[in-house]
Amino acid sequence: MALRHIALFRWSEGTTPAQVAEVEEVLARLPEAIPELDAYNFGSDLGIGSDTFDFAVVADVADEQAYAAYRDHPDHQAALGVIRPLLAERASAQIRTGGAG
Amino acid sequence: MALRHIALFRWSEGTTPAQVAEVEEVLARLPEAIPELDAYNFGSDLGIGSDTFDFAVVADVADEQAYAAYRDHPDHQAALGVIRPLLAERASAQIRTGGAG
């Protein structure tokens, strides 16, 4: 059993593609910096659904302790510093999964 | 490259554990019924975060066509018939991922 953290973001009006690219850049650095991340998937919504959020992050870790290590890691906190000013809305959950994927 | 569909649910007040168990039962049947599902993870929020949604579903499929097959499959539509009456709020997104997991 593993733990999956899911976060969906809706960007504030006026958020630019360059700002979203910066979010992707800071998130892309996290798997190397945070060994607790067994898998890390994120990206912009594909625009194929209705009333979707704009961006999703899915972090797969072993357990609650590994999730806390990810959440509190200074590089993750720095990423949140880039993300938070752009947020209009955020939705999140943590669930148990069968494995790392 | 693959496609990941993410849906987060917040249950209406008064939703019972038995109703959530029924949701889990109908979702658990989908991977066998829908061959387009490469991976399917779902479950109740673990209660370790703040202001989290109550339940998450993550479906991994190959591409947009496989996602549409999942979305429109009669067994998935039947599952939505169980879920929708319980919903206070829903958040979703579809993103590109590196693989099936």
Backbone of each chain as ProteinMPNN parsed JSONL, in Angstrom:
{"seq_chain_A": "MALRHIALFRWSEGTTPAQVAEVEEVLARLPEAIPELDAYNFGSDLGIGSDTFDFAVVADVADEQAYAAYRDHPDHQAALGVIRPLLAERASAQIRTGGAG", "coords_chain_A": {"N_chain_A": [[0.84, -1.195, 0.0], [0.402, 2.239, -0.703], [0.652, 5.839, -0.695], [-1.232, 8.401, -2.15], [-1.077, 11.699, -3.069], [-3.115, 14.293, -4.159], [-3.548, 17.253, -5.942], [-5.476, 19.856, -7.226], [-5.51, 22.751, -9.228], [-6.965, 25.928, -9.802], [-6.28, 28.566, -11.816], [-5.866, 32.058, -11.16], [-7.628, 34.682, -12.851], [-5.96, 36.09, -15.584], [-3.549, 34.886, -15.204], [-0.54, 33.986, -16.734], [0.76, 32.115, -19.599], [3.546, 31.996, -19.285], [3.855, 32.179, -16.54], [2.658, 29.792, -15.745], [4.416, 28.044, -16.952], [6.61, 28.518, -15.374], [5.754, 27.443, -12.958], [5.67, 24.75, -13.732], [8.356, 24.341, -14.142], [9.507, 24.624, -11.558], [8.247, 22.545, -10.236], [9.189, 20.379, -11.666], [11.713, 20.017, -10.728], [11.47, 18.808, -8.284], [11.293, 15.882, -7.939], [13.97, 15.022, -8.033], [15.035, 16.308, -5.884], [13.622, 15.417, -3.69], [13.659, 12.526, -2.231], [11.631, 10.925, -1.277], [9.585, 10.943, -3.101], [8.018, 8.683, -5.03], [6.701, 8.584, -7.422], [5.839, 11.258, -9.62], [3.621, 13.273, -11.026], [2.449, 15.858, -13.072], [0.714, 18.647, -14.537], [-0.801, 20.772, -17.059], [-4.329, 21.013, -17.462], [-5.985, 19.173, -20.031], [-8.11, 20.156, -21.451], [-10.291, 18.719, -22.318], [-12.486, 18.083, -20.862], [-15.478, 19.161, -19.087], [-15.883, 22.118, -17.179], [-13.441, 21.837, -15.823], [-10.567, 21.893, -13.56], [-7.468, 23.826, -13.79], [-4.935, 22.738, -13.626], [-3.021, 19.973, -12.489], [-1.521, 18.09, -9.83], [0.028, 15.123, -8.933], [1.267, 13.195, -6.439], [3.078, 10.378, -5.589], [3.817, 8.502, -2.814], [5.335, 6.583, -0.122], [4.031, 6.447, 2.378], [2.359, 8.049, 5.226], [4.413, 9.351, 6.583], [6.329, 9.77, 4.601], [4.829, 11.413, 2.968], [4.584, 13.675, 4.589], [7.246, 14.424, 4.642], [7.665, 15.198, 1.986], [5.736, 17.276, 1.785], [6.7, 19.158, 3.636], [9.217, 19.717, 2.74], [11.836, 21.979, 1.96], [12.219, 22.706, -0.767], [9.767, 22.041, -1.88], [8.158, 23.741, -0.455], [9.14, 26.115, -1.462], [8.259, 25.875, -4.086], [5.529, 26.065, -3.64], [5.476, 28.701, -2.98], [5.699, 29.88, -5.448], [3.381, 28.974, -6.655], [1.122, 29.654, -5.053], [0.508, 32.508, -5.225], [-0.799, 32.562, -7.65], [-3.147, 31.217, -7.457], [-6.625, 30.716, -7.8], [-8.349, 28.852, -6.874], [-8.229, 25.79, -5.071], [-8.141, 22.278, -4.882], [-7.92, 19.313, -3.013], [-6.776, 15.997, -2.02], [-5.854, 13.086, -0.136], [-5.186, 9.764, -0.725], [-5.217, 6.162, -0.14], [-3.274, 3.942, -2.066], [-2.76, 1.133, -4.29], [-0.096, 0.755, -4.951], [3.041, 2.214, -5.991], [2.325, 3.414, -8.334]], "CA_chain_A": [[0.0, 0.0, 0.0], [1.136, 3.496, -0.782], [-0.197, 7.015, -0.477], [-1.269, 9.324, -3.283], [-1.529, 13.072, -2.811], [-3.65, 14.904, -5.368], [-3.936, 18.659, -5.802], [-5.949, 20.51, -8.449], [-5.449, 24.209, -9.116], [-7.587, 26.81, -10.786], [-5.481, 29.8, -11.81], [-6.545, 33.359, -11.176], [-7.723, 35.339, -14.153], [-4.774, 36.879, -15.914], [-2.332, 34.069, -15.11], [0.011, 33.877, -18.086], [1.483, 30.873, -19.914], [4.905, 32.045, -18.732], [3.758, 31.873, -15.11], [2.394, 28.352, -15.635], [5.681, 27.377, -17.298], [7.491, 28.619, -14.206], [5.249, 26.427, -12.021], [6.139, 23.436, -14.21], [9.81, 24.268, -13.93], [9.863, 24.389, -10.147], [7.772, 21.207, -9.867], [10.021, 19.37, -12.34], [12.951, 19.815, -9.953], [11.214, 18.182, -6.977], [11.613, 14.457, -7.796], [15.391, 14.826, -7.749], [15.347, 16.896, -4.578], [12.851, 14.797, -2.609], [13.728, 11.083, -2.512], [10.379, 10.264, -0.883], [8.651, 10.903, -4.242], [8.156, 7.476, -5.851], [6.26, 9.043, -8.742], [5.394, 12.646, -9.527], [3.02, 13.651, -12.297], [1.757, 17.146, -12.999], [0.584, 19.292, -15.826], [-2.007, 21.549, -17.34], [-5.514, 20.303, -17.939], [-5.954, 19.008, -21.488], [-9.209, 20.87, -22.086], [-11.248, 17.784, -22.937], [-13.632, 17.911, -19.966], [-16.222, 20.391, -18.83], [-15.712, 22.695, -15.848], [-12.257, 21.258, -15.188], [-9.548, 22.762, -13.019], [-6.484, 24.182, -14.816], [-3.622, 22.123, -13.43], [-3.072, 18.908, -11.481], [-0.285, 17.499, -9.316], [-0.197, 13.843, -8.255], [2.508, 12.729, -5.818], [2.99, 9.042, -5.001], [4.82, 8.274, -1.769], [5.113, 5.304, 0.559], [3.14, 6.484, 3.551], [2.109, 9.358, 5.821], [5.692, 9.969, 6.936], [6.924, 10.236, 3.345], [4.022, 12.552, 2.517], [4.965, 14.836, 5.401], [8.591, 14.833, 4.209], [7.431, 15.935, 0.734], [4.977, 18.503, 2.055], [7.474, 20.126, 4.408], [10.547, 19.91, 2.148], [12.004, 23.4, 1.581], [12.033, 22.915, -2.208], [8.327, 22.017, -2.123], [7.637, 24.999, 0.083], [9.511, 27.167, -2.428], [7.336, 25.721, -5.221], [4.248, 26.637, -3.204], [5.632, 30.149, -3.033], [5.443, 30.271, -6.842], [2.017, 28.578, -7.026], [0.051, 30.286, -4.25], [0.032, 33.815, -5.713], [-1.561, 32.399, -8.896], [-4.313, 30.365, -7.21], [-7.989, 31.169, -7.537], [-9.038, 27.773, -6.165], [-7.421, 24.591, -4.911], [-8.859, 21.108, -4.359], [-6.913, 18.279, -2.759], [-7.119, 14.819, -1.218], [-4.825, 12.044, -0.038], [-5.832, 8.444, -0.651], [-4.366, 4.984, -0.153], [-3.276, 3.282, -3.366], [-2.208, -0.209, -4.257], [1.356, 0.751, -5.114], [3.635, 3.512, -6.277], [1.727, 3.998, -9.52]], "C_chain_A": [[0.88, 1.252, 0.0], [0.147, 4.647, -0.59], [-0.092, 7.934, -1.687], [-1.851, 10.66, -2.843], [-1.939, 13.694, -4.133], [-3.996, 16.361, -5.075], [-4.331, 19.204, -7.175], [-5.959, 22.015, -8.211], [-6.319, 24.855, -10.184], [-6.843, 28.137, -10.69], [-6.379, 31.037, -11.771], [-6.595, 33.9, -12.595], [-6.476, 36.168, -14.389], [-3.477, 36.121, -15.741], [-1.831, 33.784, -16.518], [0.639, 32.503, -18.33], [2.893, 30.859, -19.337], [4.893, 31.721, -17.242], [3.502, 30.383, -14.892], [3.656, 27.562, -15.972], [6.65, 27.425, -16.123], [7.062, 27.617, -13.135], [5.768, 25.05, -12.434], [7.632, 23.263, -13.981], [10.162, 23.951, -12.483], [9.399, 23.0, -9.713], [8.679, 20.124, -10.464], [11.301, 19.08, -11.57], [12.73, 18.972, -8.698], [11.578, 16.693, -6.909], [13.089, 14.197, -7.475], [15.739, 15.293, -6.335], [14.711, 16.132, -3.416], [12.776, 13.291, -2.862], [12.461, 10.334, -2.122], [9.372, 10.172, -2.038], [8.918, 9.665, -5.098], [7.695, 7.75, -7.279], [5.696, 10.446, -8.571], [4.901, 13.055, -10.902], [2.271, 14.969, -12.13], [1.631, 17.716, -14.391], [-0.716, 20.043, -15.958], [-3.118, 20.639, -17.829], [-5.55, 20.309, -19.472], [-7.114, 19.683, -22.218], [-10.226, 19.963, -22.766], [-12.474, 17.542, -22.061], [-14.355, 19.222, -19.764], [-16.017, 20.815, -17.378], [-14.517, 22.097, -15.093], [-11.408, 22.328, -14.512], [-8.445, 22.942, -14.077], [-5.2, 23.372, -14.762], [-3.767, 21.062, -12.347], [-1.667, 18.471, -11.095], [-0.652, 16.21, -8.588], [1.148, 13.333, -7.757], [2.271, 11.363, -5.196], [4.15, 8.83, -4.045], [4.439, 7.009, -1.008], [4.004, 5.384, 1.604], [3.02, 7.91, 4.088], [3.41, 10.098, 6.14], [6.377, 10.537, 5.68], [6.144, 11.431, 2.788], [4.404, 13.82, 3.279], [6.346, 15.351, 4.989], [8.511, 15.647, 2.917], [6.815, 17.299, 1.027], [5.859, 19.57, 2.698], [8.851, 20.412, 3.816], [10.691, 21.363, 1.672], [11.827, 23.65, 0.085], [10.552, 22.87, -2.587], [7.688, 23.298, -1.601], [7.964, 26.164, -0.857], [8.599, 27.101, -3.655], [5.968, 26.31, -4.863], [4.292, 28.155, -3.216], [5.42, 30.705, -4.432], [3.97, 30.064, -7.189], [0.961, 29.445, -6.343], [-0.423, 31.631, -4.781], [-0.848, 33.718, -6.966], [-2.916, 31.738, -8.665], [-5.612, 31.135, -7.039], [-8.704, 30.136, -6.672], [-8.12, 26.57, -6.137], [-8.303, 23.483, -4.368], [-7.83, 20.015, -4.142], [-7.49, 17.121, -1.972], [-5.894, 13.924, -1.155], [-5.545, 10.71, 0.118], [-4.778, 7.344, -0.59], [-4.431, 4.383, -1.553], [-2.607, 1.922, -3.241], [-0.699, -0.254, -4.328], [1.845, 2.132, -5.424], [2.951, 4.186, -7.464], [0.225, 4.02, -9.373]], "O_chain_A": [[1.943, 1.298, 0.619], [-1.042, 4.433, -0.353], [1.001, 8.206, -2.183], [-2.962, 10.736, -2.317], [-1.197, 13.631, -5.114], [-4.656, 16.663, -4.081], [-3.608, 19.032, -8.156], [-6.359, 22.492, -7.149], [-6.395, 24.383, -11.319], [-6.782, 28.754, -9.626], [-7.496, 31.038, -12.286], [-5.729, 33.616, -13.423], [-5.999, 36.863, -13.492], [-2.411, 36.632, -16.086], [-2.603, 33.39, -17.392], [1.006, 31.808, -17.383], [3.381, 29.802, -18.939], [5.807, 31.069, -16.736], [4.055, 29.78, -13.973], [3.934, 26.534, -15.355], [7.416, 26.487, -15.903], [7.908, 27.011, -12.477], [6.244, 24.28, -11.6], [8.104, 22.171, -13.667], [11.017, 23.107, -12.216], [10.069, 22.344, -8.915], [8.907, 19.084, -9.846], [11.905, 18.021, -11.739], [13.69, 18.475, -8.11], [12.132, 16.266, -5.896], [13.416, 13.268, -6.736], [16.624, 14.739, -5.683], [15.203, 16.19, -2.289], [11.924, 12.832, -3.623], [12.239, 9.218, -2.59], [8.412, 9.406, -1.959], [9.922, 9.601, -5.807], [8.248, 7.2, -8.231], [5.147, 10.786, -7.522], [5.691, 13.17, -11.84], [1.545, 15.16, -11.154], [2.349, 17.321, -15.31], [-1.602, 19.969, -15.106], [-2.884, 19.641, -18.511], [-5.199, 21.296, -20.118], [-7.112, 19.776, -23.445], [-10.937, 20.387, -23.678], [-13.407, 16.86, -22.486], [-13.897, 20.271, -20.217], [-15.983, 19.984, -16.471], [-14.578, 21.882, -13.883], [-11.506, 23.512, -14.836], [-8.475, 22.298, -15.125], [-4.456, 23.322, -15.741], [-4.54, 21.228, -11.404], [-0.748, 18.478, -11.914], [-1.536, 16.203, -7.731], [2.056, 13.07, -8.546], [1.371, 11.2, -4.371], [5.316, 8.961, -4.42], [3.369, 6.438, -1.218], [3.153, 4.5, 1.697], [3.516, 8.857, 3.478], [3.496, 11.316, 5.986], [6.928, 11.637, 5.702], [6.729, 12.346, 2.208], [4.532, 14.896, 2.695], [6.591, 16.557, 4.984], [9.199, 16.657, 2.768], [7.308, 18.334, 0.577], [5.774, 20.747, 2.346], [9.579, 21.259, 4.332], [9.777, 21.91, 1.055], [11.33, 24.71, -0.298], [10.123, 23.572, -3.502], [6.792, 23.863, -2.229], [7.161, 27.081, -1.024], [8.21, 28.134, -4.202], [5.332, 26.97, -5.685], [3.276, 28.816, -3.434], [5.012, 31.855, -4.595], [3.376, 30.86, -7.916], [0.02, 29.912, -6.985], [-1.626, 31.891, -4.796], [-1.555, 34.666, -7.306], [-3.748, 31.699, -9.571], [-5.698, 32.075, -6.249], [-9.549, 30.479, -5.845], [-7.332, 26.352, -7.057], [-9.127, 23.722, -3.486], [-6.96, 19.806, -4.987], [-8.542, 17.234, -1.343], [-5.011, 13.994, -2.01], [-6.404, 10.552, 0.985], [-3.615, 7.553, -0.934], [-5.501, 4.317, -2.159], [-1.979, 1.604, -2.231], [-0.08, -1.191, -3.826], [1.158, 3.118, -5.158], [2.995, 5.41, -7.584], [-0.477, 4.479, -10.274]]}, "seq_chain_B": "MALRHIALFRWSEGTTPAQVAEVEEVLARLPEAIPELDAYNFGSDLGIGSDTFDFAVVADVADEQAYAAYRDHPDHQAALGVIRPLLAERASAQIRTGGAG", "coords_chain_B": {"N_chain_B": [[3.522, 8.379, -23.673], [0.66, 9.006, -21.687], [-2.727, 9.33, -20.49], [-4.162, 10.912, -17.712], [-6.997, 10.909, -15.767], [-8.548, 12.764, -13.276], [-10.655, 12.957, -10.505], [-12.192, 14.651, -7.878], [-14.274, 14.381, -5.039], [-16.663, 15.965, -2.957], [-18.697, 14.993, -0.439], [-22.222, 15.335, 0.122], [-23.682, 16.738, 3.075], [-24.638, 14.412, 5.525], [-24.256, 12.157, 4.052], [-23.74, 8.711, 4.224], [-21.516, 6.208, 5.708], [-22.211, 3.737, 4.595], [-23.26, 4.469, 2.124], [-20.977, 5.522, 0.911], [-19.468, 3.211, 0.839], [-20.93, 1.827, -1.016], [-20.428, 3.334, -3.3], [-17.686, 2.738, -3.553], [-17.892, 0.037, -4.116], [-19.199, -0.049, -6.647], [-17.331, 1.294, -8.205], [-15.153, -0.398, -7.986], [-15.75, -2.458, -9.68], [-15.272, -1.511, -12.202], [-12.63, -1.653, -13.5], [-12.487, -4.276, -14.497], [-14.583, -4.293, -16.249], [-14.023, -2.336, -18.106], [-11.801, -2.255, -20.454], [-10.092, -0.281, -21.309], [-9.033, 0.952, -19.09], [-5.997, 1.379, -17.743], [-4.883, 1.719, -15.264], [-6.473, 2.108, -12.111], [-7.354, 3.947, -9.504], [-8.856, 4.657, -6.41], [-10.561, 6.129, -3.606], [-11.391, 6.935, -0.162], [-10.588, 10.065, 1.312], [-7.716, 10.397, 3.402], [-7.684, 11.985, 5.639], [-5.539, 13.489, 6.517], [-4.822, 15.941, 5.635], [-5.535, 19.508, 5.32], [-8.708, 20.977, 4.813], [-9.481, 19.19, 2.778], [-10.921, 17.363, -0.031], [-13.43, 14.698, -0.035], [-13.157, 12.27, -1.31], [-11.418, 10.503, -3.874], [-10.833, 9.804, -7.343], [-8.758, 8.27, -9.655], [-8.022, 7.733, -12.906], [-6.132, 5.969, -15.203], [-5.381, 6.025, -18.546], [-4.785, 5.308, -22.064], [-5.051, 7.399, -23.958], [-6.914, 10.195, -25.422], [-9.043, 8.976, -26.754], [-9.349, 6.547, -25.399], [-9.992, 7.58, -22.927], [-12.496, 8.721, -23.485], [-13.89, 6.375, -24.04], [-13.935, 5.168, -21.515], [-15.297, 7.177, -20.037], [-17.814, 7.213, -21.272], [-18.706, 4.652, -21.018], [-21.245, 2.274, -20.271], [-21.232, 1.044, -17.685], [-19.664, 2.806, -16.237], [-21.221, 5.061, -16.432], [-23.385, 4.127, -14.954], [-22.178, 3.961, -12.463], [-21.773, 6.675, -12.003], [-24.384, 7.352, -11.625], [-24.81, 6.417, -9.071], [-23.041, 7.982, -7.651], [-23.57, 10.745, -8.174], [-25.971, 11.677, -6.808], [-25.0, 12.016, -4.268], [-23.225, 14.063, -4.228], [-21.757, 17.064, -3.109], [-19.857, 18.715, -4.116], [-17.581, 18.821, -6.844], [-14.411, 18.279, -8.308], [-12.269, 18.333, -11.094], [-9.8, 17.152, -13.484], [-7.9, 16.57, -16.474], [-4.845, 15.259, -17.349], [-1.683, 14.968, -19.132], [0.433, 12.175, -18.777], [3.546, 10.498, -17.957], [3.407, 7.745, -18.284], [1.54, 4.689, -17.784], [1.25, 4.591, -15.094]], "CA_chain_B": [[2.623, 9.319, -22.996], [-0.676, 8.499, -21.376], [-3.652, 10.362, -20.009], [-4.688, 10.665, -16.362], [-8.217, 11.612, -15.372], [-8.626, 12.912, -11.819], [-11.896, 13.567, -10.008], [-12.318, 14.733, -6.421], [-15.665, 14.571, -4.638], [-17.034, 16.315, -1.584], [-20.035, 14.444, -0.224], [-23.235, 16.152, 0.802], [-23.892, 16.448, 4.497], [-25.572, 13.321, 5.756], [-23.83, 10.959, 3.325], [-23.394, 7.695, 5.232], [-20.453, 5.266, 5.342], [-22.774, 2.692, 3.72], [-23.36, 5.035, 0.773], [-19.613, 5.602, 0.369], [-19.081, 1.823, 0.549], [-21.583, 1.448, -2.28], [-19.623, 3.983, -4.35], [-16.458, 1.943, -3.727], [-18.256, -1.236, -4.75], [-19.466, 0.1, -8.085], [-16.08, 1.672, -8.871], [-14.246, -1.556, -7.981], [-16.097, -3.346, -10.8], [-15.001, -0.897, -13.504], [-11.433, -2.1, -14.233], [-12.761, -5.512, -15.219], [-15.585, -4.029, -17.292], [-13.563, -1.328, -19.075], [-10.408, -2.634, -20.742], [-9.27, 0.918, -21.534], [-8.433, 1.396, -17.824], [-4.684, 0.781, -17.48], [-4.803, 1.713, -13.804], [-7.667, 2.765, -11.56], [-7.192, 4.095, -8.058], [-9.887, 5.515, -5.826], [-10.75, 5.871, -2.184], [-11.716, 8.051, 0.722], [-9.492, 10.885, 1.818], [-7.156, 9.823, 4.628], [-7.871, 12.878, 6.782], [-4.258, 14.011, 7.011], [-4.616, 17.292, 5.12], [-6.556, 20.464, 5.748], [-9.675, 21.379, 3.778], [-9.429, 18.236, 1.676], [-12.143, 16.737, -0.5], [-13.727, 13.468, 0.727], [-12.971, 11.036, -2.08], [-10.706, 10.751, -5.129], [-10.762, 8.765, -8.37], [-7.717, 8.53, -10.645], [-8.084, 6.747, -13.985], [-5.043, 6.068, -16.172], [-5.735, 5.44, -19.843], [-3.747, 5.568, -23.064], [-5.19, 8.633, -24.715], [-8.235, 10.821, -25.405], [-10.042, 8.009, -27.213], [-9.566, 5.611, -24.283], [-10.699, 8.325, -21.887], [-13.902, 8.823, -23.897], [-14.481, 5.04, -23.893], [-14.185, 5.038, -20.073], [-16.308, 8.142, -19.61], [-19.124, 6.906, -21.832], [-19.054, 3.239, -20.807], [-22.486, 2.179, -19.474], [-20.959, 0.732, -16.273], [-19.207, 4.052, -15.615], [-22.403, 5.921, -16.308], [-24.162, 3.591, -13.826], [-21.467, 4.379, -11.244], [-22.09, 8.098, -11.814], [-25.742, 7.387, -11.092], [-24.703, 6.206, -7.623], [-22.219, 9.048, -7.066], [-24.098, 12.109, -8.348], [-26.919, 12.124, -5.776], [-24.288, 12.247, -3.005], [-22.203, 15.099, -4.427], [-21.888, 18.488, -2.793], [-18.88, 19.448, -4.925], [-16.723, 17.96, -7.647], [-13.304, 18.962, -8.98], [-11.655, 17.345, -11.98], [-8.861, 17.581, -14.521], [-7.243, 15.511, -17.244], [-3.481, 15.684, -17.687], [-0.815, 14.012, -19.792], [1.415, 11.607, -17.851], [4.636, 9.808, -18.627], [3.092, 6.352, -18.578], [0.256, 4.219, -17.27], [1.202, 4.782, -13.635]], "C_chain_B": [[1.242, 8.686, -22.796], [-1.522, 9.651, -20.847], [-4.172, 9.956, -18.632], [-5.901, 11.555, -16.098], [-8.312, 11.602, -13.851], [-9.961, 13.554, -11.466], [-11.894, 13.511, -8.486], [-13.773, 15.047, -6.08], [-15.727, 15.075, -3.2], [-18.474, 15.844, -1.418], [-20.959, 15.449, 0.446], [-23.302, 15.769, 2.272], [-24.909, 15.33, 4.638], [-25.257, 12.073, 4.954], [-23.284, 9.953, 4.336], [-22.213, 6.837, 4.768], [-20.973, 4.164, 4.422], [-22.902, 3.203, 2.28], [-21.977, 5.142, 0.12], [-19.112, 4.195, 0.021], [-19.713, 1.362, -0.765], [-20.851, 2.082, -3.466], [-18.372, 3.148, -4.622], [-16.752, 0.623, -4.429], [-18.468, -1.083, -6.249], [-18.197, 0.501, -8.843], [-15.145, 0.471, -8.995], [-14.531, -2.5, -9.144], [-15.633, -2.806, -12.151], [-13.742, -1.41, -14.211], [-11.663, -3.382, -15.022], [-13.694, -5.261, -16.413], [-15.052, -3.144, -18.416], [-12.085, -1.561, -19.367], [-9.5, -1.438, -20.994], [-8.59, 1.413, -20.257], [-7.109, 0.663, -17.58], [-4.409, 0.719, -15.983], [-5.989, 2.505, -13.277], [-7.518, 2.77, -10.052], [-8.251, 5.034, -7.533], [-9.971, 5.206, -4.338], [-11.054, 7.136, -1.423], [-10.453, 8.775, 1.14], [-9.045, 10.372, 3.191], [-7.273, 10.737, 5.847], [-6.582, 13.439, 7.349], [-3.977, 15.423, 6.506], [-5.7, 18.228, 5.629], [-7.427, 20.842, 4.56], [-9.641, 20.469, 2.55], [-10.834, 17.862, 1.215], [-12.281, 15.369, 0.185], [-13.316, 12.189, 0.012], [-12.266, 11.4, -3.381], [-10.779, 9.536, -6.03], [-9.683, 9.181, -9.369], [-7.729, 7.394, -11.665], [-6.945, 6.995, -14.962], [-5.418, 5.311, -17.43], [-4.691, 5.873, -20.867], [-3.835, 6.982, -23.639], [-6.634, 9.146, -24.656], [-9.335, 9.834, -25.791], [-10.375, 7.011, -26.094], [-10.303, 6.303, -23.139], [-12.186, 8.434, -22.223], [-14.61, 7.477, -23.743], [-14.836, 4.776, -22.433], [-15.362, 5.913, -19.661], [-17.703, 7.714, -20.054], [-19.571, 5.463, -21.597], [-20.295, 3.133, -19.906], [-22.247, 1.852, -18.0], [-20.431, 1.96, -15.528], [-20.369, 5.018, -15.433], [-23.282, 5.453, -15.139], [-23.513, 3.975, -12.497], [-21.763, 5.854, -10.953], [-23.503, 8.264, -11.258], [-25.791, 7.157, -9.592], [-24.033, 7.412, -6.959], [-22.95, 10.397, -7.058], [-25.058, 12.558, -7.252], [-26.247, 12.483, -4.447], [-23.399, 13.483, -3.051], [-22.622, 16.475, -3.926], [-21.003, 19.303, -3.728], [-18.002, 18.444, -5.656], [-15.636, 18.811, -8.275], [-12.615, 17.945, -9.864], [-10.66, 17.998, -12.927], [-8.373, 16.347, -15.256], [-5.867, 16.037, -17.65], [-2.757, 14.573, -18.44], [0.161, 13.479, -18.739], [2.452, 10.837, -18.652], [4.303, 8.393, -19.031], [1.763, 5.981, -17.961], [0.141, 4.49, -15.778], [1.584, 6.186, -13.324]], "O_chain_B": [[0.747, 7.937, -23.638], [-1.072, 10.794, -20.774], [-4.57, 8.812, -18.414], [-5.832, 12.78, -16.195], [-8.173, 10.555, -13.218], [-10.35, 14.564, -12.05], [-11.63, 12.469, -7.886], [-14.419, 15.864, -6.737], [-14.944, 14.662, -2.345], [-19.36, 16.251, -2.169], [-20.529, 16.296, 1.229], [-23.017, 14.634, 2.656], [-25.925, 15.314, 3.943], [-25.901, 11.04, 5.136], [-22.472, 10.298, 5.195], [-21.941, 6.751, 3.57], [-20.238, 3.702, 3.549], [-22.676, 2.452, 1.331], [-21.825, 4.886, -1.074], [-18.413, 4.011, -0.976], [-19.109, 0.607, -1.527], [-20.676, 1.448, -4.506], [-18.036, 2.88, -5.776], [-15.954, 0.151, -5.24], [-17.975, -1.892, -7.035], [-18.006, 0.098, -9.991], [-14.429, 0.335, -9.987], [-13.653, -3.26, -9.554], [-15.6, -3.543, -13.136], [-13.776, -1.591, -15.429], [-11.095, -3.556, -16.1], [-13.601, -5.928, -17.443], [-15.554, -3.187, -19.539], [-11.22, -1.113, -18.615], [-8.278, -1.557, -20.905], [-7.659, 2.215, -20.334], [-7.101, -0.524, -17.252], [-3.78, -0.22, -15.496], [-6.451, 3.452, -13.914], [-7.552, 1.722, -9.407], [-8.521, 6.078, -8.127], [-9.514, 4.16, -3.876], [-10.988, 8.246, -1.952], [-9.391, 8.173, 1.3], [-9.86, 9.972, 4.022], [-6.993, 10.312, 6.967], [-6.526, 13.821, 8.518], [-2.99, 16.037, 6.912], [-6.655, 17.804, 6.28], [-6.938, 21.006, 3.442], [-9.761, 20.938, 1.418], [-11.808, 18.016, 1.953], [-11.376, 14.93, 0.894], [-13.144, 11.147, 0.644], [-12.489, 12.479, -3.93], [-10.786, 8.395, -5.567], [-9.693, 10.305, -9.87], [-7.476, 6.238, -11.325], [-6.802, 8.098, -15.489], [-5.731, 4.121, -17.393], [-3.825, 6.698, -20.578], [-2.824, 7.669, -23.786], [-7.467, 8.599, -23.933], [-10.427, 9.857, -25.222], [-11.539, 6.678, -25.875], [-11.134, 5.693, -22.465], [-13.037, 8.26, -21.351], [-15.78, 7.427, -23.364], [-15.9, 4.232, -22.136], [-16.303, 5.447, -19.019], [-18.665, 7.84, -19.296], [-20.695, 5.098, -21.941], [-20.383, 3.826, -18.892], [-22.986, 2.334, -17.143], [-20.707, 2.141, -14.342], [-20.481, 5.698, -14.413], [-23.854, 6.273, -14.421], [-24.206, 4.278, -11.525], [-21.978, 6.235, -9.802], [-23.779, 9.204, -10.512], [-26.699, 7.638, -8.914], [-24.404, 7.813, -5.855], [-22.944, 11.104, -6.05], [-24.978, 13.701, -6.803], [-26.838, 13.162, -3.607], [-22.874, 13.906, -2.021], [-23.69, 16.982, -4.268], [-21.339, 20.43, -4.093], [-17.719, 17.358, -5.149], [-15.894, 19.929, -8.723], [-12.395, 16.81, -9.442], [-10.671, 19.21, -13.142], [-8.423, 15.232, -14.737], [-5.746, 17.122, -18.221], [-3.151, 13.408, -18.399], [0.657, 14.239, -17.908], [2.279, 10.56, -19.839], [4.846, 7.882, -20.01], [0.95, 6.851, -17.649], [-0.968, 4.607, -15.257], [1.613, 6.573, -12.155]]}, "name": "protein", "num_of_chains": 2, "seq": "MALRHIALFRWSEGTTPAQVAEVEEVLARLPEAIPELDAYNFGSDLGIGSDTFDFAVVADVADEQAYAAYRDHPDHQAALGVIRPLLAERASAQIRTGGAGMALRHIALFRWSEGTTPAQVAEVEEVLARLPEAIPELDAYNFGSDLGIGSDTFDFAVVADVADEQAYAAYRDHPDHQAALGVIRPLLAERASAQIRTGGAG"}
